[in-house]
Amino acid sequence: MAKGLELSRTWSNRPLTGIGLMLLGIALYAVSDCCIKYLMGTYHVHETTFFRALSRLIPLLILLFFQGGVKHVFRTEEKGRHFIRLLINLGYTYAFMLSFSLTSLTTVYAVSYTSSFFMVIFGALFLKEKVSRKKWIAVAVGMAGVLVALRPGIELFQTGAILVLVGTWLGALNKIFMRKLAATEHTLAITIYPNLLMLIVAAPFLLKNWAPLTLVDAGLFAAVGILTAGAQYSVAQALRFAKASTLGPIDYSSFVWVISLDLFFWEITPSAFTLIGSVIIIGSNLYLLYWTKAEEGKKTVSSEISAP
């Protein structure tokens, strides 16, 4: 038993492996979004959303039978909270899906980095978390970075940019509900429900907006599901090998990917405003991460001192 525990501790303390897996997961997410943006050049948002949900759902349903079956996974006492969260997730998903067809991957990702700022705001409002002045400063500076990235007076009012901001806001609210649900609900149920709802909502629109799938595009939709599943698994495994605080900054490696993908597939070069604004947003996120880690360290020391 002791040997097994020792092996488990050694296995979970491999930061370089964790960083490598996190980099892989972030890259897979970026390539998956690139596929979606490409497919939306041919297919309507409802059809793209339907097949995106279906491609994600298939591996999840297979996993369902290895996680205790339907009754175990879907047992719940939080039907009302699930329902509200699913409506939020629906708006969040459609906002991002539409934004992919209207603006560049670089802009989508740059604005989506504000998610942590909304998490701070919602954490204070809904979870009653205490937020220090330093964190509020980071939030304010980060949101100012958004204004710079979207070129004040021009792109700020473009539909695509506004949709990303709304989607990010809803995404942060979605995470708050997920955090509350995670205390009592099965993780797989929290993941499966939104994809089921997407199928139900998008299906009635398919007859009106249907475009026959080519063999190549059908393969791309299947690839989206595989890429997303691989990304989710890589990130989950990364968190097993390394601390979240170690992996946090790795999220921003996605910016290198989306700039490269925009340039390669659509010949889009980010403007100076976008790059400067993104640096401000990422810097504010890193500042926020630093002070969060510092505050957690102080709490740990304080609890050790006060312990009998």
C-alpha positions as CSV (number, residue, x, y, z in Angstrom):
1,M,0.0,0.0,0.0
2,A,2.8,2.4,1.0
3,K,4.6,1.6,-2.3
4,G,1.4,2.4,-4.3
5,L,1.0,5.7,-2.5
6,E,4.6,6.6,-3.2
7,L,4.2,5.8,-6.9
8,S,1.0,7.9,-7.0
9,R,2.8,10.9,-5.5
10,T,5.7,10.6,-7.9
11,W,3.4,10.2,-10.9
12,S,1.5,13.4,-9.9
13,N,4.7,15.5,-9.5
14,R,6.0,15.8,-13.1
15,P,5.6,19.4,-14.0
16,L,7.4,19.1,-17.4
17,T,5.1,16.3,-18.4
18,G,2.1,18.5,-17.3
19,I,3.4,21.5,-19.3
20,G,3.9,19.3,-22.4
21,L,0.4,17.9,-22.1
22,M,-1.1,21.3,-21.5
23,L,0.7,22.7,-24.6
24,L,-0.7,19.8,-26.6
25,G,-4.2,20.3,-25.3
26,I,-4.1,24.1,-26.1
27,A,-2.9,23.3,-29.7
28,L,-5.6,20.8,-30.3
29,Y,-8.3,23.3,-29.1
30,A,-6.9,25.9,-31.5
31,V,-6.8,23.5,-34.5
32,S,-10.4,22.4,-33.6
33,D,-11.6,26.0,-33.7
34,C,-9.8,26.5,-37.0
35,C,-11.7,23.6,-38.5
36,I,-15.0,25.1,-37.2
37,K,-14.2,28.5,-38.7
38,Y,-13.4,26.8,-42.0
39,L,-16.6,24.8,-42.0
40,M,-18.7,27.8,-41.3
41,G,-17.6,29.2,-44.6
42,T,-19.8,26.6,-46.2
43,Y,-22.4,25.5,-43.7
44,H,-25.0,27.4,-41.7
45,V,-24.4,28.1,-38.0
46,H,-27.2,25.6,-37.0
47,E,-25.8,22.8,-39.1
48,T,-22.2,23.4,-37.9
49,T,-23.4,23.6,-34.3
50,F,-25.4,20.3,-34.8
51,F,-22.5,18.3,-36.1
52,R,-20.0,19.9,-33.7
53,A,-22.2,18.8,-30.8
54,L,-22.7,15.3,-32.4
55,S,-19.0,14.8,-32.9
56,R,-18.3,15.7,-29.3
57,L,-21.2,13.7,-27.9
58,I,-20.2,10.3,-29.5
59,P,-17.0,9.8,-27.5
60,L,-18.7,11.1,-24.3
61,L,-21.5,8.6,-24.7
62,I,-19.0,5.8,-25.1
63,L,-17.2,7.0,-22.0
64,L,-20.6,7.0,-20.2
65,F,-20.6,3.2,-20.0
66,F,-17.2,3.2,-18.4
67,Q,-18.4,5.6,-15.7
68,G,-21.2,3.7,-14.1
69,G,-23.9,4.0,-16.8
70,V,-26.9,6.3,-17.4
71,K,-28.6,6.0,-13.9
72,H,-25.3,6.7,-12.1
73,V,-24.1,9.6,-14.3
74,F,-27.4,11.4,-14.7
75,R,-28.7,11.1,-11.2
76,T,-29.3,14.7,-10.0
77,E,-30.9,16.9,-7.3
78,E,-30.2,20.1,-9.2
79,K,-32.6,20.1,-12.1
80,G,-33.3,23.8,-11.8
81,R,-29.7,24.8,-11.7
82,H,-28.9,22.5,-14.6
83,F,-31.7,24.1,-16.7
84,I,-30.4,27.7,-16.0
85,R,-26.8,26.7,-16.8
86,L,-27.9,25.0,-20.0
87,L,-29.6,28.2,-21.2
88,I,-26.5,30.2,-20.4
89,N,-24.4,27.6,-22.2
90,L,-26.6,27.8,-25.3
91,G,-26.2,31.5,-25.6
92,Y,-22.4,31.2,-25.0
93,T,-22.0,28.5,-27.7
94,Y,-24.0,30.4,-30.3
95,A,-22.2,33.6,-29.6
96,F,-18.9,32.0,-30.2
97,M,-20.0,30.0,-33.2
98,L,-21.4,33.1,-34.9
99,S,-18.2,35.1,-34.0
100,F,-16.1,32.5,-35.8
101,S,-17.9,33.3,-39.1
102,L,-17.6,37.1,-38.6
103,T,-14.1,37.8,-37.3
104,S,-10.6,36.3,-37.1
105,L,-9.4,33.6,-34.7
106,T,-6.9,36.1,-33.3
107,T,-9.6,38.5,-32.3
108,V,-11.8,35.8,-30.9
109,Y,-9.0,34.4,-28.7
110,A,-7.7,37.9,-27.6
111,V,-11.2,38.9,-26.3
112,S,-11.9,35.5,-24.8
113,Y,-8.9,35.9,-22.5
114,T,-11.1,38.3,-20.5
115,S,-12.9,35.3,-19.1
116,S,-10.8,35.3,-15.9
117,F,-11.8,39.0,-15.3
118,F,-15.5,38.1,-15.5
119,M,-14.8,35.1,-13.2
120,V,-13.4,37.5,-10.6
121,I,-16.5,39.8,-11.0
122,F,-19.0,36.9,-10.8
123,G,-17.1,35.2,-8.0
124,A,-17.5,38.4,-6.0
125,L,-21.2,38.8,-6.9
126,F,-22.5,35.2,-6.8
127,L,-20.0,33.2,-4.7
128,K,-19.3,36.0,-2.2
129,E,-15.6,35.7,-2.8
130,K,-13.4,38.5,-1.4
131,V,-11.5,40.3,-4.1
132,S,-8.5,42.4,-3.2
133,R,-7.8,45.9,-4.7
134,K,-4.9,44.5,-6.7
135,K,-7.2,42.0,-8.4
136,W,-9.7,44.8,-9.2
137,I,-6.8,46.8,-10.8
138,A,-5.9,43.8,-12.9
139,V,-9.5,43.5,-14.1
140,A,-9.7,47.2,-15.0
141,V,-6.4,47.2,-16.9
142,G,-7.4,44.0,-18.7
143,M,-10.7,45.4,-19.8
144,A,-8.8,48.5,-21.0
145,G,-6.7,46.1,-23.1
146,V,-9.9,44.9,-24.8
147,L,-10.6,48.5,-25.9
148,V,-7.1,48.7,-27.4
149,A,-7.3,45.3,-29.1
150,L,-10.6,46.2,-30.7
151,R,-9.4,49.6,-32.0
152,P,-11.6,52.2,-30.2
153,G,-14.2,53.7,-32.5
154,I,-14.0,51.1,-35.2
155,E,-13.9,47.4,-34.4
156,L,-15.4,48.0,-30.9
157,F,-18.9,48.1,-32.6
158,Q,-18.3,45.2,-35.0
159,T,-20.8,42.4,-34.5
160,G,-18.1,39.7,-34.3
161,A,-16.2,41.5,-31.6
162,I,-19.3,42.2,-29.6
163,L,-20.4,38.5,-29.9
164,V,-17.1,37.4,-28.5
165,L,-17.4,39.7,-25.5
166,V,-21.0,38.5,-24.8
167,G,-19.9,34.9,-25.3
168,T,-17.0,35.4,-22.9
169,W,-19.3,37.0,-20.3
170,L,-21.8,34.1,-20.6
171,G,-18.9,31.6,-20.6
172,A,-17.7,33.0,-17.2
173,L,-21.2,32.8,-15.8
174,N,-21.4,29.2,-17.2
175,K,-18.2,28.3,-15.2
176,I,-19.8,29.7,-12.0
177,F,-22.7,27.4,-12.4
178,M,-20.4,24.5,-13.3
179,R,-18.4,25.1,-10.1
180,K,-21.6,24.9,-8.1
181,L,-22.9,21.8,-9.9
182,A,-19.5,20.1,-9.6
183,A,-20.1,19.7,-5.8
184,T,-22.9,17.3,-6.3
185,E,-23.2,16.3,-10.0
186,H,-21.2,13.9,-12.1
187,T,-18.6,15.6,-14.4
188,L,-19.7,13.6,-17.4
189,A,-23.3,14.7,-17.0
190,I,-22.2,18.4,-16.8
191,T,-20.4,17.8,-20.1
192,I,-23.0,15.7,-21.9
193,Y,-26.1,17.9,-21.2
194,P,-25.0,21.0,-23.2
195,N,-24.2,18.8,-26.3
196,L,-27.6,17.1,-26.1
197,L,-29.3,20.5,-25.9
198,M,-27.4,21.7,-28.9
199,L,-28.7,18.8,-30.9
200,I,-32.3,19.5,-29.8
201,V,-32.1,23.2,-30.6
202,A,-30.2,23.0,-33.9
203,A,-32.1,20.0,-35.3
204,P,-35.4,21.9,-36.3
205,F,-33.4,24.3,-38.4
206,L,-31.6,21.7,-40.4
207,L,-34.4,21.2,-43.0
208,K,-34.3,24.9,-43.8
209,N,-30.6,25.4,-43.7
210,W,-29.3,22.0,-44.7
211,A,-26.3,21.8,-47.1
212,P,-25.2,18.3,-48.1
213,L,-21.9,17.2,-46.5
214,T,-19.0,16.4,-48.7
215,L,-16.8,13.4,-47.6
216,V,-14.0,15.7,-46.7
217,D,-16.1,18.0,-44.6
218,A,-17.8,15.0,-42.8
219,G,-14.2,13.9,-41.9
220,L,-13.5,17.4,-40.6
221,F,-16.6,17.4,-38.4
222,A,-15.4,14.0,-37.1
223,A,-12.0,15.4,-36.5
224,V,-13.4,18.3,-34.4
225,G,-14.9,15.7,-32.0
226,I,-11.6,13.7,-31.9
227,L,-9.5,16.9,-31.5
228,T,-11.8,18.3,-28.7
229,A,-11.9,15.0,-26.9
230,G,-8.1,14.8,-27.1
231,A,-7.7,18.4,-25.9
232,Q,-10.0,17.7,-22.9
233,Y,-8.1,14.6,-22.0
234,S,-4.7,16.3,-22.4
235,V,-5.7,19.2,-20.2
236,A,-7.2,16.9,-17.5
237,Q,-4.0,14.8,-17.5
238,A,-1.9,17.9,-17.4
239,L,-3.6,18.9,-14.2
240,R,-2.8,15.5,-12.8
241,F,0.9,16.0,-13.3
242,A,1.3,19.7,-12.5
243,K,-0.3,22.4,-10.4
244,A,-3.0,24.6,-11.9
245,S,-0.9,27.7,-11.0
246,T,2.0,26.2,-13.0
247,L,-0.2,25.5,-16.0
248,G,-2.2,28.8,-16.0
249,P,0.2,30.9,-18.1
250,I,0.4,28.1,-20.7
251,D,-3.1,29.0,-21.8
252,Y,-1.7,32.0,-23.7
253,S,0.4,29.7,-26.0
254,S,-2.9,29.5,-27.9
255,F,-2.3,33.0,-29.2
256,V,0.7,31.8,-31.2
257,W,-1.4,29.1,-32.7
258,V,-4.3,31.3,-33.7
259,I,-2.0,34.0,-35.2
260,S,-0.3,31.2,-37.3
261,L,-3.6,29.6,-38.3
262,D,-5.1,32.9,-39.4
263,L,-2.0,33.8,-41.4
264,F,-1.7,30.3,-43.0
265,F,-5.4,29.7,-43.9
266,W,-6.9,33.2,-44.3
267,E,-3.8,35.4,-44.8
268,I,-4.9,37.6,-41.9
269,T,-2.1,39.4,-40.1
270,P,-3.1,40.9,-36.7
271,S,-3.0,44.7,-36.4
272,A,-0.7,46.5,-34.0
273,F,-3.7,47.4,-31.9
274,T,-4.7,43.7,-31.6
275,L,-1.2,42.7,-30.6
276,I,-0.7,45.6,-28.0
277,G,-4.2,45.0,-26.6
278,S,-3.5,41.2,-26.3
279,V,-0.2,41.9,-24.5
280,I,-2.1,44.1,-22.0
281,I,-4.8,41.5,-21.5
282,I,-2.4,38.6,-21.1
283,G,-0.2,40.7,-18.7
284,S,-3.2,41.5,-16.6
285,N,-4.1,37.8,-16.4
286,L,-0.6,36.9,-15.3
287,Y,-0.7,39.7,-12.7
288,L,-4.1,38.4,-11.5
289,L,-2.6,34.8,-11.4
290,Y,0.4,36.0,-9.4
291,W,-1.6,37.8,-6.7
292,T,-4.1,34.9,-6.5
293,K,-1.2,32.5,-5.8
294,A,0.3,35.0,-3.3
295,E,-3.0,35.3,-1.4
296,E,-3.4,31.6,-1.3
297,G,0.1,31.2,0.0
298,K,-0.6,33.7,2.8
299,K,-3.8,31.8,3.8
300,T,-1.9,28.6,4.0
301,V,0.8,30.1,6.2
302,S,-1.9,31.8,8.4
303,S,-3.8,28.5,8.8
304,E,-0.6,26.7,9.8
305,I,0.3,29.3,12.4
306,S,-3.2,29.3,13.9
307,A,-3.4,25.5,14.0
308,P,-3.0,23.9,17.5
